[in-house]
Amino acid sequence: MPAPALPRPTASLPEAALAPAVSAAPEVVAHEAGPPASAWGLLLVLSLIWGTSFILMKKGLVVFSAMELGATRVSVAALLLLPFGLREIGRVERSRLKWLALSGTVGTLIPAFLFAYAETRLASGLAGVLNALTAVFALLVGALLFGQRLTGLRVLGIGLGLVGTVVLMLLGGSGDATTPAGGAGNAWYGLYIVVATVGYGLSVNVIKHRLHAMRPVAVTSLLLLLIGGPALAYLLLGTGFVHKLATVPGAWPAFGYIALLATMSTAVATMLFNMLIQRSTTLFASSSTYLIPIVALAWGALDGEAFNLWHAAGMVIILAGVFIIHRAR
């Protein structure tokens, strides 16, 4: 997810925490003919990966609790990038470690649990829509804490994003009996995602303003190295994860969904986003913001989730706000 306008999800990780590191690189200006066909292909694949994250969380929650899912997601991602983190730890300035720990905590660790907990009652498609609020809070946090300029149009975009959220919360409902916990769900569980996207917004700005000189792979692997140990310790010692994996029917497929979530939304999505930035522009790459909710809603519909006119209205209002934020100067 491009920064500061977007993040991406993870989300889970990385849906939000990885892209900001990329944004510090020089932007490649697209030719007058527009982005090449390969850039369009990368954009679609990236949107599919991030948009699928929410249904994968839902499938993992069939067996595992929200706390187990969040800890597993972070642990798998950290183990996946452990070789890179061990390579980079000796190279990083010690003064940057506090910023890496902050970014990892608010942009990866805490959102992993918040998104999982929200999806115990919130339809996965709506979780994908609310993830777009990352763009709104990236701008708002940047203005409040990092001196980023707010124009009238940007304020309008922030306002629309918040109005769209209220529409989804108050009028749109949240899901149906397909949510892992059963029942009609609770739209107010979307507030957990709102808090997570605030964390994404803070992480985006920390990486942009405090860690901009570091390479994306260094930022990603090091922040995971710092938070992965506590997450793994909690998973193995503080939850019933191992017992469930050994005794509960369907535990291994559920774990597979979570592992796929961590792998695809971290390593693969990061590499693809880097390639997309090199072949187009950050503005073009930010177009994934508009495609991710569509993919998430499509997966939700295939899984039997409800989608009504208020859902559509809330999504359109949020994405209109994000569009204004992306375009405003």
N, C-alpha and C positions, 0 to 999 in steps of 0.2 A: 504494500500500500504506500503510495507516495506521500511524502511529507512536505510541508506541514498540513496540506489539505486533507490527506487521508490517513491509516493505519491501517494496518491491516490487519481486527477482527480482532485474534488468535486471537482471544483470542484470542483466539486464541492466540501463539507467540506472535505470536508473531505476526498475526495479521496486522498488528499496529506497531510493534516494536522494531521490526526489521527495516521497514522502508525508510524511516528517517535517516538512517545511516547512509542510505544511498543518495539522498537528496543533496548531500554536501558535494557530491561529484559534479563536475561541470556538465551542464545540460547540453545535449546535442541538439542542434536546431534542425528541425525537419526540412526537407526540401520542399519547394513550392508544390510539387506533385503530391505531397502528403506522405505519411508514414508508409514504408514498404509493406508488402504483403506479409512478410515474416513478422513484422511488429503487430499486425492485426491478429495473426495466429497466436502469438505469445499472449496478447491481451485476452483473447478468448479462453486459452488454456488456464491462465492465471485466475481469471474470474471464476472458472469452473472449480478450480482447486479451493479457492477461498469460499465460494458460495456453497460448496459441499461440506464445509467444516461443521455446519450447524446440525445437519442430519446425522453426521458421524457422532457428534456429542449425544444426540438423542438415542442412538443405537447403543452407545456405551452405557448410558444410564439405565438401560433395561436390567442390567445386572449390578452395576457398581453405583455407589452413592456419589453425590456431587463432590464430596471431599476426596473420595478415592479417584474419581475421574480427573479432577484438577491436578492432584499430586502425580498421577500416572502420566498425564500429558506433559507436565514440566519435566519429570524424571526421564522419560523416553527422549524428549528433545535434547536434554542436557547430555545424556549418554551418547546420543547420535553425533553431537558436535564436540564431544570431550577431547578427541585428538587435536582439534583446532584450538580449543581453549587452553590446553596444556602448552601448546606451541606459543601462543600469544601472551600467556601470563608473565613470562620473563621479559617481554618487550614493552609492556604498557607502563606508562608513568603512574606511580603510586597515587598521585593526586587525582587521577581519573577513576580510581576504583570506587570512590563513594558515589560518583555519578552513575557508574555502571550498576552498582548495587541498587540505587534509587530507581533507575530506569527498569531494571529487571523486576524489582518488587512491584512497582505500580503499573508497569506496562505488560508484564507477563505472568508473574506468580499470582497476584491477587485476582486479575481478570479471569485466569483459568478456573478459579473456584467460583467466581461470581457468575460467569456464563453458564457453567455446569449447574449451579443452584437455580438460576433463572429457568433453565430448560426442564427442570423437574415439573414445572407448571405452565411454561410458556411454549407455544408452538415454535418449532425450529425455524419456520419461514419468517415469523415475526422477529425472532432473534436476529436473523440476517438483515432485516430492515433496520432495526434499531442500531445495529453495528455501524451504520452510516453516520451516526452522530459523532463518530470520532473526528470527522472533519470540522464539525461545529466546535467541539471542545478543544481541539488543537489550536484553532484560531483564538478562542476565548481565553485559554490559559496563556497563550503567547502574548496576548494583549495585557493581561493582568499581571503576569510575573516576569515577562521578558521584553516588555517595551514594544511589542509589535503594533503597528499602526492599525487602528480601526477606522474604516471609512463608513459612510452611510449605507452603502450597499452591503458591506460585510455585516454590519449590525442587522440589516434586514435579513440576510441569510441566516444568521444565528437565531433571530426571532422566528423565522419560518421553521427551522429545524426543531425548535422547542415546541412550537404550536403543533407540528405534525406528531410529535411524541405524545402530547396531551390527547390528541385525537385517537391515537392508537390505544392509550391507556384507558381513557374514559368511555370511548364509544366502540372501539374495535374488538374488544374481547381478546382472548389469548389462545384459544385452541379448543380441543375436544378430548374425547376419551383416548386419543392416541398418545397423549403425553404420558411419559413413563409412570408418573404417580397416579394416573387415572383421573377421572372426573372432568369437569369443565375447565379446569385451570383457573388462573388468576392473573388478570392483566397487569396488576400491580407488581408482579414479579419482574416485569420489564424494568423496574427501577434498579434492579441489580445490574442490568446491562448498561443503564445510563451511568451508574457509578463506575462501571468498568471502562466505559468510553472516556470518562473524565480522566481516569488513570492512563489510558492510551494517549490522550491529548497532552498530559504532563510528560509522559515518556518521549513523545515526538519532539517536544520542545527541549527537553534535557539533551537528547541526542543531537539535535540540530545546533544548539547554542553552546553545549559543553563538551561534546564528543565529536564535533564535526570533522576533526582532522584524522580520525581513525577510520580504517577500512571497514566496510560493512561486515565482513566475516569476523573481524576482530571484535567488534561491538557485540555481535550476536552470540558468538561462542563464549566470550568472557562474561556477559551478563547471565548466560545460562550456567556457566561454571560456578558463579557466585550463589545462584539461587537453587541450583540443581541438587546440591548436597542436602540442604534442609528438607527439600521436597521429597527426596528419596528416603531419607531417614524417617520422615513422618509416614510415608506410604508403607514402609516395611514394619515399623514399630508401633505406629499409632492407629492403624486401620486394620480391617479384616481382609485386605486385598489378597494376601497369599492364601488364606483359608478359602476364600471364594474361588480363586483360580483353581484350587485343587479339588473342590467339592461341589461347586454349584454348576448345574447343567447350563450350557450356553456361555459360561464365563470366558472361555478362550476366544470365541468369535467376538464377544463384546470387547475384550482386550485388543483384538485385532483392529476393530474400528478406532479405538483410541490411539493405538500405535500408528495407524495410517494417518490419523488426524495430525499427530505430532510430526511425523515424517514429512508429509506433503506440505503442511502449512508452514514448516520451518525451512528445512534444507532446500527442497525442490522449489517452493514458491520464492524463496530469496534469490536463488540463482536465476530464475526466470525473470524476476523483477529487475535484477541488474541488467540482464540482456535487453529487456524492453526499454529501459532508460537509455542504454547505449544506442539503440536503433531508432528512437523517437524522441519525445520530450517528456518532461514530468507532467505537463498538462494532459498530454495524450494518455500517459500511463494512469493518471488519476481517473480516467474514464471507467476503470474497473469498479469505482464506487457505485456506478449506476447499474452495472451488470450483476454484481454480487447479490443484491436483494432478489433480483429476478431468478437467479439460479437457486437461491435458498428457498424461495416460495415455490418454485417448480418441484423441488425435492419434497417439500412439505405436502404439496397437493398430491403427489404420487403416493405419499404415505398416509393419505386420508385426512390431512389437516384442513380445517375450515378456512375459507378466505372470502370475505364479504366486501361490500362497498366501502365501509368505514376503514377496513384494512387498506384498500386501494387509495382512499383519500389521504390517510396518514402517510403512506409511503410516498405518494406524489408530492405532498407538502414538504416532507423531509428532504427528498431528493432535489426539489426546487431550491431549497435553502442551500444545500451543498453545491448545486450548480452556480448559484450566485456567488458563494464564497470562492469557488474555483476561478470564476471569471473576473471578480471585482479586483480593482487595483487601488 
